[in-house]
Amino acid sequence: MGTTEPRVVDFPLRRPGEPFPPPRYEDYRHHEGLVVSHLPNGNKVWLVTRHEDVRAVLTNKKISSNPDHKGFPNISDTMGVPRQEQIPGWFVGLDSPEHDRFRKALIPEFTVRRVRQMRPAIERTVEERIDAMLAAGDHADLVADFALPVPSLVISTLLGVPPVDRDFFESRTRTLVAIRASTDRQRDTATKELLRYINRLVAIKEKWPGDDLISRLLASGTLAANEMSGVLMLLLIAGHETTANNIALGVVTLLLNPEWVGDDRAVEETLRFHSVADLVSLRVAVEDVEVSGQLIKAGEGIIPLVAAANHDAEAFACPHAFDPARTERHHVAFGYGVHQCLGQNLVRVEMEIAYRKLFERIPGLRLAVPVEDLPFKHDGVLCGLHELPVRW
């Protein structure tokens, strides 16, 4: 067991106007053992920054993702989304074996083969959004007009939302994830409206099944009827803003590095380079456990910093360089272990199609403001852009 006194650092970990990942992440990695901080409520939380240590934490059975455990690091609001004790099926905070039952039911919906079958629908969605932007003029906010609606419309197709309802579905989803553009009350209302809609849609699919995820889940009998709404809401939230952030940040990066436009390897490097889900994999020790020589006691919170792990020079050569040609592909942008993102195959395909179609259809695409003036959002759980003004 290490005897070095742990370094204590301030919370929050990210501050407005600074680069991302914060330079201090590198300082944390160089400190022997782990770094400790305290949440606003006074609870101790351990920060894990090395790639090897992050993967160890995310696979250790003495460490839980269940927010109901004492000491769990609740670092932000949940965008109006209820937790699993309020909605059956909200399984992201469950541990094995409860979590495994839900994951096993959903895995067939996100295989490489299933996502390949979705490509034509994704391409149509992307083309339609580009058509709408071009018809509106010579400029756009690529977040509001493209990056946000594309994943929302893709998930609505996957769930079997009728075309006539997709504007409603997309608008409520946008309200739910647009932290700066919507109030707590608006997000709460959007959550309730979406849950009511999802419950009605499930009831319709029970009577008139189709070729969609909801119908297949109902036919499999693997989930109880009252669990469906939580599962579907989780898929919607988990797959929407993360994908939108990756699309928007990837476009900026490709505009700054045009030699990589058209190279599909840019997708994987964008995932690693931006690591938008930096503060998502929150954990708490349920037994005393040692990580990197440091004793973490039961009831102490743990934050594996995904961006720090993905910029660890011990795991990635020149980690701060955007290099799609790199051979290291073991990033943890989608997490690691049993909670690794179910929809990662879908996210990759959405990003690849979005980049390819956007630069093919709008070869003159350019930023409408200097990159340093872009409103980056590094003040929440997810990283991204509030807006992305572009011209062509």
C-alpha positions as CSV (number, residue, x, y, z in Angstrom):
1,M,0.0,0.0,0.0
2,G,1.4,3.4,-1.0
3,T,2.4,5.8,1.8
4,T,2.5,9.0,-0.3
5,E,0.1,11.6,1.1
6,P,-2.6,12.0,-1.5
7,R,-2.7,15.4,-3.3
8,V,-5.8,17.4,-2.6
9,V,-7.3,19.4,-5.5
10,D,-10.2,21.8,-5.8
11,F,-13.6,20.9,-7.3
12,P,-15.0,21.6,-10.0
13,L,-12.3,20.0,-12.2
14,R,-13.0,22.1,-15.3
15,R,-13.2,25.8,-15.5
16,P,-14.6,28.2,-18.2
17,G,-12.3,29.3,-20.9
18,E,-9.5,26.8,-20.3
19,P,-8.4,24.1,-22.8
20,F,-9.9,20.7,-22.7
21,P,-8.7,18.3,-21.4
22,P,-7.5,20.7,-18.6
23,P,-3.7,20.8,-18.4
24,R,-4.0,19.8,-14.7
25,Y,-5.1,16.3,-15.7
26,E,-1.6,15.7,-16.8
27,D,-0.3,17.0,-13.5
28,Y,-2.7,14.6,-11.7
29,R,-1.3,11.6,-13.7
30,H,2.3,12.5,-12.6
31,H,1.4,12.4,-8.9
32,E,2.1,9.0,-7.3
33,G,-1.1,7.2,-6.4
34,L,-4.4,9.0,-6.8
35,V,-5.6,12.6,-6.4
36,V,-8.4,13.4,-4.0
37,S,-11.0,16.2,-4.1
38,H,-14.2,17.1,-2.2
39,L,-17.6,17.7,-3.7
40,P,-19.6,20.8,-2.7
41,N,-21.5,18.6,-0.2
42,G,-18.2,17.7,1.5
43,N,-18.0,14.1,0.3
44,K,-14.5,12.8,-0.5
45,V,-14.0,11.7,-4.1
46,W,-10.9,10.0,-5.7
47,L,-9.9,11.1,-9.2
48,V,-8.5,8.4,-11.4
49,T,-6.5,9.7,-14.4
50,R,-4.2,7.0,-15.7
51,H,-5.5,4.8,-18.6
52,E,-4.5,1.6,-16.8
53,D,-6.1,2.7,-13.5
54,V,-9.4,3.9,-15.2
55,R,-9.8,0.5,-16.8
56,A,-9.1,-1.2,-13.5
57,V,-11.7,0.8,-11.7
58,L,-14.4,0.2,-14.3
59,T,-13.9,-3.6,-14.0
60,N,-13.5,-4.0,-10.2
61,K,-16.4,-5.8,-8.5
62,K,-15.7,-3.9,-5.3
63,I,-16.7,-0.7,-7.1
64,S,-20.3,0.2,-8.0
65,S,-22.1,2.4,-10.4
66,N,-25.3,2.5,-8.3
67,P,-26.0,6.1,-7.2
68,D,-28.1,4.8,-4.3
69,H,-24.9,3.7,-2.4
70,K,-23.7,6.1,0.3
71,G,-20.9,8.3,-0.9
72,F,-21.8,8.1,-4.6
73,P,-20.5,11.2,-6.3
74,N,-23.6,13.0,-7.6
75,I,-21.8,15.9,-9.3
76,S,-24.6,17.4,-11.4
77,D,-28.3,17.4,-12.0
78,T,-29.7,14.7,-14.3
79,M,-31.3,17.1,-16.9
80,G,-34.7,16.4,-15.5
81,V,-34.3,12.6,-16.0
82,P,-35.6,10.5,-13.1
83,R,-33.3,7.9,-11.6
84,Q,-33.9,4.2,-11.7
85,E,-35.8,4.0,-8.4
86,Q,-38.4,6.3,-10.0
87,I,-38.6,4.6,-13.4
88,P,-38.3,0.8,-13.6
89,G,-35.8,-0.1,-16.4
90,W,-33.5,2.9,-15.8
91,F,-30.6,0.4,-15.6
92,V,-27.5,2.5,-16.1
93,G,-27.0,2.7,-12.3
94,L,-27.5,-1.0,-11.7
95,D,-24.7,-3.5,-11.0
96,S,-24.4,-7.1,-12.1
97,P,-26.4,-9.3,-12.2
98,E,-29.4,-6.9,-12.4
99,H,-27.7,-4.8,-15.0
100,D,-26.7,-7.8,-17.1
101,R,-30.4,-8.8,-17.7
102,F,-31.1,-5.5,-19.4
103,R,-27.9,-5.4,-21.4
104,K,-28.4,-8.9,-22.7
105,A,-31.9,-8.0,-23.9
106,L,-30.5,-4.9,-25.8
107,I,-27.3,-6.2,-27.3
108,P,-28.9,-7.8,-30.4
109,E,-30.3,-4.3,-31.3
110,F,-26.8,-2.7,-31.6
111,T,-24.6,-5.4,-33.3
112,V,-22.5,-4.4,-36.3
113,R,-24.9,-6.3,-38.5
114,R,-28.0,-4.6,-37.1
115,V,-26.4,-1.2,-37.4
116,R,-25.3,-2.0,-41.0
117,Q,-29.0,-2.6,-41.8
118,M,-29.7,0.9,-40.5
119,R,-27.2,2.7,-42.7
120,P,-29.7,3.6,-45.5
121,A,-32.1,5.2,-42.9
122,I,-29.2,7.1,-41.3
123,E,-28.1,8.3,-44.7
124,R,-31.6,9.6,-45.5
125,T,-31.8,11.4,-42.2
126,V,-28.4,13.1,-42.7
127,E,-29.3,14.0,-46.3
128,E,-32.6,15.5,-45.3
129,R,-31.0,17.7,-42.6
130,I,-28.4,18.9,-45.1
131,D,-31.2,19.7,-47.6
132,A,-33.0,21.7,-45.0
133,M,-29.8,23.7,-44.1
134,L,-29.0,24.4,-47.8
135,A,-32.6,25.5,-48.5
136,A,-32.5,28.0,-45.5
137,G,-29.5,30.0,-46.9
138,D,-25.8,30.1,-46.7
139,H,-25.2,29.7,-43.0
140,A,-26.4,27.6,-40.0
141,D,-25.9,26.7,-36.4
142,L,-24.6,23.2,-37.0
143,V,-25.5,22.1,-33.5
144,A,-29.2,23.1,-33.6
145,D,-29.7,22.4,-37.3
146,F,-27.7,19.2,-37.7
147,A,-25.8,17.7,-34.8
148,L,-28.7,17.6,-32.4
149,P,-31.5,16.5,-34.7
150,V,-29.6,13.7,-36.5
151,P,-29.2,11.4,-33.5
152,S,-32.7,12.2,-32.3
153,L,-34.3,11.3,-35.6
154,V,-32.1,8.1,-35.9
155,I,-33.2,6.9,-32.5
156,S,-36.8,7.7,-33.3
157,T,-36.5,5.5,-36.4
158,L,-34.9,2.7,-34.4
159,L,-37.8,2.8,-31.8
160,G,-40.5,2.9,-34.5
161,V,-41.8,6.4,-33.9
162,P,-44.2,7.2,-36.8
163,P,-43.0,9.9,-39.1
164,V,-45.9,12.2,-38.2
165,D,-44.6,12.2,-34.6
166,R,-40.9,12.8,-35.2
167,D,-41.0,16.5,-35.0
168,F,-42.6,16.3,-31.5
169,F,-40.1,13.6,-30.5
170,E,-37.1,15.6,-31.8
171,S,-38.3,18.9,-30.2
172,R,-38.8,17.4,-26.7
173,T,-35.5,15.6,-26.9
174,R,-33.8,18.8,-27.9
175,T,-35.4,20.6,-24.9
176,L,-34.2,17.8,-22.6
177,V,-30.5,18.0,-23.5
178,A,-30.2,21.8,-24.3
179,I,-29.1,22.8,-20.8
180,R,-28.3,26.4,-21.7
181,A,-31.4,27.0,-23.9
182,S,-34.0,25.5,-21.6
183,T,-35.0,25.9,-18.0
184,D,-35.4,23.2,-15.3
185,R,-39.2,23.4,-15.6
186,Q,-39.0,23.1,-19.4
187,R,-36.8,20.0,-19.1
188,D,-39.1,18.5,-16.5
189,T,-42.1,19.0,-18.7
190,A,-40.3,17.6,-21.7
191,T,-39.3,14.5,-19.7
192,K,-42.9,13.9,-18.6
193,E,-44.2,14.4,-22.2
194,L,-41.7,12.0,-23.6
195,L,-42.5,9.4,-21.0
196,R,-46.2,9.7,-21.7
197,Y,-45.5,9.4,-25.4
198,I,-43.2,6.4,-25.0
199,N,-45.8,4.6,-22.8
200,R,-48.5,5.2,-25.5
201,L,-46.1,4.0,-28.2
202,V,-45.3,0.8,-26.3
203,A,-49.1,0.1,-25.9
204,I,-49.5,0.6,-29.6
205,K,-46.7,-1.7,-30.5
206,E,-48.2,-4.4,-28.2
207,K,-51.3,-4.4,-30.4
208,W,-49.7,-3.6,-33.8
209,P,-46.0,-4.7,-33.8
210,G,-43.7,-3.5,-36.5
211,D,-40.0,-3.9,-37.5
212,D,-38.5,-1.8,-34.7
213,L,-36.7,-2.1,-31.4
214,I,-39.8,-1.8,-29.2
215,S,-41.7,-4.5,-31.1
216,R,-38.7,-6.9,-30.9
217,L,-38.2,-6.3,-27.2
218,L,-41.9,-6.9,-26.5
219,A,-41.8,-10.1,-28.6
220,S,-38.7,-11.4,-26.8
221,G,-40.5,-11.2,-23.4
222,T,-37.1,-10.4,-21.7
223,L,-38.3,-7.2,-20.2
224,A,-41.4,-6.5,-18.1
225,A,-43.9,-4.1,-19.6
226,N,-43.3,-1.5,-16.8
227,E,-39.6,-1.6,-17.5
228,M,-39.9,-0.5,-21.1
229,S,-40.3,3.2,-20.6
230,G,-37.1,3.5,-18.4
231,V,-35.1,1.4,-20.9
232,L,-36.3,3.5,-23.9
233,M,-35.8,6.8,-22.1
234,L,-32.2,5.7,-21.2
235,L,-31.4,4.8,-24.8
236,L,-32.8,8.2,-25.9
237,I,-30.7,10.2,-23.4
238,A,-27.5,8.1,-23.6
239,G,-27.5,8.1,-27.4
240,H,-28.5,11.7,-28.2
241,E,-26.3,14.4,-26.7
242,T,-23.1,12.3,-26.7
243,T,-23.5,11.6,-30.4
244,A,-24.4,15.3,-31.1
245,N,-21.4,16.5,-29.3
246,N,-19.1,14.1,-31.1
247,I,-20.6,15.2,-34.5
248,A,-20.1,18.9,-33.8
249,L,-16.7,18.7,-32.3
250,G,-15.5,16.4,-35.0
251,V,-16.6,18.9,-37.7
252,V,-14.6,21.6,-36.0
253,T,-11.6,19.4,-35.8
254,L,-11.8,18.4,-39.4
255,L,-12.2,22.0,-40.5
256,L,-9.0,22.7,-38.6
257,N,-7.3,19.5,-40.0
258,P,-8.7,19.3,-43.6
259,E,-6.2,16.7,-44.6
260,W,-8.3,14.2,-42.7
261,V,-11.6,15.0,-44.4
262,G,-12.9,11.8,-46.0
263,D,-10.8,9.5,-43.9
264,D,-13.1,7.3,-41.8
265,R,-10.3,6.8,-39.3
266,A,-11.1,10.3,-38.1
267,V,-14.2,8.9,-36.3
268,E,-12.2,6.8,-33.9
269,E,-9.6,9.5,-33.3
270,T,-12.4,12.1,-32.6
271,L,-13.9,9.8,-30.0
272,R,-10.5,9.6,-28.2
273,F,-9.3,13.1,-28.8
274,H,-12.5,14.9,-27.5
275,S,-13.6,12.3,-24.9
276,V,-17.0,14.0,-24.5
277,A,-18.2,11.7,-21.7
278,D,-15.4,12.7,-19.4
279,L,-17.4,12.7,-16.2
280,V,-20.0,10.1,-17.0
281,S,-18.5,6.9,-15.4
282,L,-19.1,7.8,-11.8
283,R,-18.4,5.1,-9.2
284,V,-18.4,4.4,-5.4
285,A,-16.4,1.8,-3.5
286,V,-18.7,-0.7,-1.8
287,E,-15.8,-2.5,-0.2
288,D,-12.3,-1.3,0.7
289,V,-10.2,-1.5,-2.5
290,E,-6.8,-0.6,-3.6
291,V,-6.2,1.4,-6.8
292,S,-2.7,2.5,-7.9
293,G,-1.4,1.7,-4.4
294,Q,-4.0,3.9,-2.8
295,L,-6.6,2.5,-0.3
296,I,-10.1,3.6,-1.1
297,K,-12.5,2.9,1.7
298,A,-16.0,1.7,1.3
299,G,-18.4,4.6,0.8
300,E,-15.9,6.8,-0.9
301,G,-16.7,8.2,-4.3
302,I,-14.5,7.7,-7.4
303,I,-14.4,9.6,-10.7
304,P,-12.6,7.9,-13.5
305,L,-11.6,10.8,-15.8
306,V,-12.1,9.5,-19.3
307,A,-10.4,12.4,-21.0
308,A,-7.4,12.1,-18.8
309,A,-7.1,8.4,-19.6
310,N,-7.5,9.0,-23.3
311,H,-4.7,11.6,-23.2
312,D,-2.3,9.4,-21.1
313,A,1.1,9.4,-22.8
314,E,1.8,5.9,-21.4
315,A,-1.1,4.6,-23.5
316,F,-1.1,6.9,-26.5
317,A,1.9,8.3,-28.4
318,C,1.6,12.2,-28.6
319,P,-1.8,12.0,-27.0
320,H,-2.6,15.8,-27.5
321,A,-2.2,15.5,-31.3
322,F,-5.2,14.7,-33.5
323,D,-3.8,11.8,-35.5
324,P,-6.3,9.4,-37.1
325,A,-3.4,7.3,-38.4
326,R,-2.4,6.3,-34.9
327,T,-2.4,2.6,-34.3
328,E,-3.6,2.7,-30.6
329,R,-7.3,2.0,-30.5
330,H,-7.8,1.1,-26.9
331,H,-9.4,4.4,-25.8
332,V,-12.2,4.4,-23.2
333,A,-14.4,7.0,-24.8
334,F,-17.3,4.5,-24.5
335,G,-16.3,3.3,-21.1
336,Y,-14.9,-0.1,-20.3
337,G,-16.2,-3.4,-18.8
338,V,-19.8,-4.4,-18.4
339,H,-21.1,-0.8,-18.6
340,Q,-19.3,-0.1,-21.9
341,C,-21.7,1.9,-24.2
342,L,-24.2,-0.4,-25.9
343,G,-24.7,1.9,-28.8
344,Q,-21.1,2.5,-29.8
345,N,-21.5,0.8,-33.2
346,L,-24.4,3.1,-34.0
347,V,-22.6,6.2,-32.8
348,R,-19.6,5.4,-35.0
349,V,-21.8,5.0,-38.1
350,E,-23.7,8.2,-37.4
351,M,-20.5,10.1,-37.1
352,E,-19.0,8.6,-40.2
353,I,-22.0,9.3,-42.3
354,A,-22.5,12.8,-40.9
355,Y,-18.9,13.8,-41.7
356,R,-18.8,12.2,-45.1
357,K,-22.1,13.6,-46.3
358,L,-21.6,17.1,-44.8
359,F,-18.2,17.7,-46.5
360,E,-19.4,16.1,-49.8
361,R,-22.5,18.2,-50.0
362,I,-21.0,21.4,-48.6
363,P,-17.4,21.5,-49.8
364,G,-17.1,25.2,-48.9
365,L,-18.1,24.6,-45.3
366,R,-16.2,26.9,-42.9
367,L,-16.5,28.4,-39.4
368,A,-18.4,31.6,-39.2
369,V,-16.4,32.8,-36.1
370,P,-12.8,32.2,-35.0
371,V,-12.4,28.9,-33.2
372,E,-11.5,30.6,-30.0
373,D,-14.9,32.3,-30.0
374,L,-16.9,29.1,-30.2
375,P,-19.0,28.5,-27.1
376,F,-17.6,25.3,-25.8
377,K,-19.4,23.5,-22.9
378,H,-16.9,22.1,-20.5
379,D,-19.0,23.0,-17.4
380,G,-21.1,19.9,-17.3
381,V,-20.9,16.2,-17.3
382,L,-20.6,16.1,-21.1
383,C,-18.3,18.2,-23.2
384,G,-19.3,19.7,-26.5
385,L,-20.5,23.0,-28.1
386,H,-23.5,25.1,-27.3
387,E,-23.5,26.4,-30.8
388,L,-21.5,25.9,-34.0
389,P,-22.0,28.8,-36.4
390,V,-20.9,27.9,-40.0
391,R,-21.0,29.3,-43.5
392,W,-20.6,28.0,-47.0
